[in-house]
Amino acid sequence: MITFNKPYFTGNEIIYIEQAVQSGKISGNGDFTKKCQSYFESTYGFGKCLLTSSCTDALEMAAILCDIQLGDEVIMPSYTFVSTANAFVLRGAKIVFADSYSDNPNIDADKIESLITEKTKAIVPVHYAGVACNMDKIMELANRYNLFVVEDAAQAIDSFYLNAKGEKKALGSIGHFAAFSFHETKNIISGEGGMLVVNESKYVARAEIIWEKGTNRSSFFRGEIDKYGWVDIGSSFLPSEITAAFLWAQFENIEQIQTRRLELWNHYYCELKVWAQNNQVHLPKIPEYATNNAHMFYLACPNLEFRNNLIEKLKKCNVLAVFHYQSLHKSPYFLINHNNRDLINSDYFTDCLVRLPLFFDLKNKYIDIIVNIITK
């Protein structure tokens, strides 16, 4: 069986975990946590970085920092994972779903302004498959209407946006806040894990307090105060040092990991390009303002029947390919309290998108097998 995903191990994970254990500091915010956070800040130009137990945790922290209150509205794509919405629903927000583009699953930036009301508090673009949303348009709207922007960059490690000024900016460095995932299906992994990025310094102090269960313990550890206590709301968002040690081994090999994933992505694209054109199948589109971090290779099929037949055929040939999100605007939970809206592009990707196996250890010969099954 050619699996959909296989976690990649660099070889140093166990060594660093042992070092963390021997240090006597495994509860988090130790040396490996600091190394990971500093790496992101210095390499990608992020503001303050805080490791979290998951991307979901990072999104929940962002919702608190945005001061989301009951009845506030938050705009996001319907074609996303439920955590994107849950983080804001937990603060009392009303989620307003926007449609995807017709040719890629990202939020259609031209559809956002018509959804803004006096209750709108934030926009949450999701960089699907690590491909940038149109951040110039989104940030212009946010600045004009005084809105927060929270980048859901769960899939977007080491991916960039080319803005109108010709500047290359890392995804996660553009909005007020950003959330990353290190789940085992991502490019860089720690099993479960995530990170919050705080790009405006005025929110850093509160972010640290929320991160430390609502206490000012981080300030205490830096010697800024003589004791710490409960000063704000928060939760247990800080991951263990064991998770951070595993993650550091991955960061050390990020160039090797990304290079290999891009080789695999390009192999798929080259081999399937002609077949896709002849069968009304859309391959991933990389807009001119985006780079490709090879997080995912997907096919957007002509219809649901085509997609289901393709998945079934691959399965019979011992290849595991999978579909992705169900549009949240049609989810049972959302429909309890809201009227359904017609988001045709989001529904198209729900019915027609299929993801092919893509992981570091995947051999080129297996891609050839998969391509042969598809094209025949």
C-alpha positions in Angstrom: 0.0 0.0 0.0 1.3 3.5 -0.9 0.0 5.5 2.1 -1.2 9.1 1.9 1.2 10.3 4.4 4.3 9.0 6.3 6.0 11.2 9.0 9.6 12.0 8.3 12.3 11.6 11.0 15.6 13.3 10.6 17.5 11.0 13.0 18.1 13.6 15.7 14.7 13.7 17.3 15.4 11.0 19.9 18.9 12.5 20.7 17.3 15.9 21.4 14.4 14.5 23.4 17.0 12.7 25.6 18.9 16.0 26.0 15.6 17.7 27.1 14.9 14.9 29.6 18.4 15.1 31.0 18.1 18.8 31.4 15.4 18.3 34.1 13.2 20.9 32.3 10.5 19.1 30.3 7.4 21.2 31.1 8.0 23.7 28.3 9.6 27.1 27.7 13.1 25.6 28.0 16.1 25.8 25.8 14.5 23.9 22.8 11.4 26.0 23.0 13.5 29.2 22.9 15.6 27.9 20.0 12.5 27.0 17.9 10.9 30.4 18.5 14.1 32.3 17.8 14.6 30.4 14.6 11.3 31.5 13.3 11.7 35.1 14.3 15.2 35.4 12.8 14.6 33.3 9.6 11.2 34.6 8.5 11.0 38.0 10.0 8.1 37.1 12.3 7.2 39.1 15.4 7.1 37.3 18.7 6.7 33.5 18.3 5.1 31.3 20.9 5.0 27.5 20.5 1.7 25.9 21.3 0.3 22.4 21.7 -1.5 22.7 18.3 -2.5 25.2 15.6 -6.0 25.1 17.2 -4.5 26.5 20.4 -2.7 29.2 18.4 -5.9 30.2 16.7 -7.7 30.3 20.1 -5.0 32.6 21.5 -5.4 34.9 18.4 -9.2 35.1 19.0 -8.6 36.2 22.6 -6.0 38.8 21.5 -8.5 40.1 19.0 -10.8 40.6 21.9 -13.6 38.8 20.1 -16.9 39.3 22.0 -20.4 37.9 21.7 -22.0 39.0 18.4 -18.8 40.1 16.7 -18.5 38.9 13.1 -15.4 37.1 11.7 -15.0 36.6 8.0 -13.2 33.4 6.8 -13.4 30.9 3.9 -16.0 28.1 4.2 -13.4 25.7 2.7 -11.2 25.2 5.7 -10.8 23.0 8.8 -13.2 23.4 11.6 -10.5 24.7 14.0 -10.4 28.0 12.0 -14.0 28.7 12.9 -14.1 27.0 16.3 -11.5 29.3 17.8 -13.7 32.3 17.2 -17.0 30.6 17.9 -15.7 29.8 21.4 -15.4 33.6 22.0 -19.0 34.2 20.9 -18.4 35.3 17.3 -20.7 34.9 14.4 -18.8 33.3 11.5 -19.4 34.8 8.1 -18.2 32.5 5.3 -16.8 33.7 2.1 -16.4 31.7 -1.1 -13.2 30.4 -2.7 -11.9 31.5 -6.0 -13.1 29.4 -8.9 -9.6 28.2 -9.7 -8.1 27.7 -6.3 -9.5 27.0 -2.8 -8.3 30.2 -1.1 -10.7 32.9 0.0 -11.8 35.1 -2.8 -10.5 38.5 -1.7 -12.9 40.3 -4.0 -15.9 38.8 -2.1 -14.8 40.0 1.3 -15.8 43.7 1.3 -19.5 43.0 0.7 -19.6 40.8 3.8 -18.2 43.6 6.1 -20.7 45.2 8.5 -20.3 47.4 11.6 -20.0 44.1 13.6 -17.1 42.7 11.7 -14.0 42.3 13.9 -11.6 40.2 11.9 -10.7 38.5 8.6 -9.1 35.1 8.8 -7.5 34.1 5.4 -6.4 30.5 5.2 -3.3 29.8 3.0 -4.6 26.6 1.5 -1.9 24.0 0.5 0.7 26.6 1.6 -0.3 29.0 -1.3 -0.7 32.6 -0.4 -4.1 34.4 -0.3 -4.1 37.8 -1.9 -2.8 39.6 1.1 -2.5 43.1 -0.5 -6.3 43.2 -1.0 -7.0 41.7 2.4 -4.7 44.0 4.3 -6.0 47.1 2.5 -9.6 46.1 3.5 -8.4 45.5 7.1 -6.7 48.9 7.3 -9.7 50.7 5.8 -12.2 49.1 8.1 -10.0 48.8 11.2 -10.1 45.0 11.3 -7.7 42.4 12.6 -6.2 39.9 10.2 -5.3 36.4 11.5 -3.4 34.3 9.0 -4.3 30.7 9.3 -0.9 29.5 8.0 -1.3 25.9 9.2 -0.1 24.5 5.9 2.2 27.5 5.0 5.6 26.9 6.6 8.4 28.3 4.4 6.0 29.9 1.9 6.0 33.5 0.8 3.9 36.3 -0.6 5.2 38.8 -3.2 3.4 42.1 -2.5 2.7 45.0 -4.8 6.0 46.7 -3.9 7.9 43.7 -5.0 8.8 42.6 -1.5 8.9 38.9 -0.6 7.3 38.3 2.8 6.9 35.1 4.6 3.3 33.9 5.1 2.5 34.5 8.8 4.5 37.8 8.9 1.8 39.9 7.2 -1.3 39.9 9.4 -1.6 41.0 13.0 -1.4 37.4 14.1 -0.7 34.0 12.5 -1.1 30.4 13.4 1.0 27.4 12.2 0.6 23.7 12.6 3.3 21.0 13.1 0.8 18.1 12.9 2.3 14.9 11.5 0.8 15.6 8.1 2.6 18.9 7.7 6.0 19.6 6.1 7.7 20.2 9.5 6.2 18.1 12.3 6.2 17.3 16.0 3.3 14.8 16.0 1.0 17.5 17.4 2.1 21.1 17.8 1.6 24.6 16.6 2.8 28.2 16.9 1.3 31.6 17.4 3.0 34.6 15.7 2.3 38.1 17.1 3.4 40.7 14.6 2.5 43.8 16.6 4.6 44.5 19.7 1.7 46.0 21.7 0.1 42.5 21.9 3.2 40.5 23.0 2.9 41.0 26.7 -0.7 39.9 26.8 0.1 36.9 24.5 2.7 35.6 26.9 0.2 35.9 29.8 -2.5 34.0 27.8 0.1 31.4 26.9 1.0 30.9 30.5 -2.6 30.2 31.7 -3.4 33.8 32.4 -0.4 34.4 34.6 2.7 36.7 34.3 5.0 33.8 34.8 7.1 34.6 31.8 8.0 38.0 33.3 8.8 36.3 36.6 11.2 33.9 34.9 13.0 36.8 33.2 13.4 38.5 36.6 11.1 41.4 35.7 8.9 40.8 38.8 9.5 39.1 42.1 6.4 36.9 42.0 3.7 35.9 39.5 0.0 35.6 39.7 -3.3 35.4 37.8 -3.7 38.6 35.8 -5.8 37.7 32.7 -7.7 34.9 31.1 -5.6 32.1 29.5 -5.2 28.4 29.2 -2.5 25.7 29.0 -1.3 26.5 25.5 2.4 25.8 26.2 3.7 22.5 24.8 6.2 20.3 26.6 10.0 20.6 26.0 9.9 17.1 24.5 7.7 18.4 21.7 10.0 21.3 21.2 13.1 19.1 21.1 11.5 16.9 18.4 10.6 20.1 16.4 14.1 21.4 16.6 15.5 18.3 14.9 13.0 19.0 12.0 14.0 22.7 11.7 17.6 21.8 11.4 16.7 19.9 8.2 14.1 22.2 6.7 16.0 22.9 3.5 16.5 19.2 2.8 12.8 18.5 3.5 11.5 21.4 1.4 13.8 20.6 -1.5 12.7 17.0 -1.6 9.0 17.8 -1.3 9.3 20.3 -4.2 11.0 17.6 -6.4 8.0 15.3 -5.7 5.4 18.0 -6.4 7.1 19.0 -9.7 7.3 15.3 -10.7 3.5 15.0 -10.2 2.8 18.2 -12.1 5.0 17.4 -15.1 3.6 13.9 -15.5 -0.1 14.8 -15.0 -0.2 18.2 -16.9 -1.3 16.9 -20.3 -3.7 14.3 -18.9 -5.3 16.9 -16.7 -5.9 19.3 -19.7 -7.4 16.5 -21.7 -9.8 15.4 -18.9 -11.0 18.8 -17.5 -9.0 18.2 -14.3 -7.4 21.2 -12.6 -3.9 21.0 -11.1 -2.9 23.3 -8.3 -2.6 26.9 -9.4 0.2 29.0 -7.9 -0.8 32.7 -8.4 2.0 35.1 -9.5 2.1 36.6 -6.0 2.7 33.3 -4.3 5.5 30.7 -3.9 5.0 27.0 -3.6 6.1 25.1 -0.4 4.9 21.8 -1.8 2.7 21.0 1.2 0.1 19.3 -1.0 -0.5 18.0 -4.5 -4.2 17.8 -5.4 -6.4 17.3 -8.4 -9.7 19.2 -8.8 -11.9 16.8 -10.8 -14.8 17.7 -13.1 -17.5 16.3 -10.8 -18.1 14.2 -7.7 -18.6 11.0 -9.6 -15.2 11.4 -11.3 -13.5 12.1 -8.0 -15.1 9.1 -6.2 -14.2 6.8 -9.1 -10.7 8.0 -9.1 -10.2 7.5 -5.3 -11.8 4.0 -5.6 -9.6 3.0 -8.5 -6.5 4.1 -6.7 -7.6 2.3 -3.5 -8.0 -1.0 -5.5 -4.5 -0.5 -6.7 -3.2 -0.1 -3.1 -2.8 3.7 -3.3 -4.4 5.8 -0.6 -5.7 9.2 -2.0 -8.2 11.2 0.1 -10.6 14.1 -0.3 -10.4 17.1 2.0 -12.7 19.6 3.8 -16.5 19.6 3.8 -17.7 23.2 3.4 -18.4 24.5 6.8 -21.3 26.6 5.7 -23.2 23.3 5.0 -22.1 21.6 8.3 -24.8 20.4 10.7 -23.5 22.7 13.5 -23.6 25.8 11.4 -27.0 25.2 9.9 -28.6 24.9 13.3 -28.2 28.7 13.8 -27.7 30.1 10.3 -29.3 30.1 6.9 -27.3 28.2 4.2 -25.7 30.4 1.6 -24.8 29.5 -1.9 -21.0 29.3 -2.1 -20.5 27.4 -5.4 -16.7 27.4 -5.5 -16.4 26.1 -2.0 -18.9 23.4 -2.8 -17.0 22.5 -5.9 -13.8 21.8 -4.0 -15.7 19.9 -1.4 -17.0 17.6 -4.1 -14.2 17.4 -6.5 -10.8 17.9 -4.8 -8.6 14.8 -4.2 -5.2 14.8 -2.5 -2.4 12.5 -3.7 0.3 10.9 -1.5 3.1 13.4 -0.8 5.8 12.8 1.8 9.6 13.0 2.1 10.3 9.3 1.8 8.0 8.8 -1.3 10.0 7.3 -4.1 9.9 8.7 -7.6 9.0 5.2 -8.9 5.8 5.2 -6.7 4.8 8.6 -8.2 5.2 6.9 -11.6 2.9 4.1 -10.5 0.3 6.5 -9.2 0.4 8.6 -12.4 0.1 5.4 -14.5 -3.0 4.3 -12.6 -4.6 7.8 -13.0 -3.8 8.3 -16.7 -5.0 4.8 -17.7 
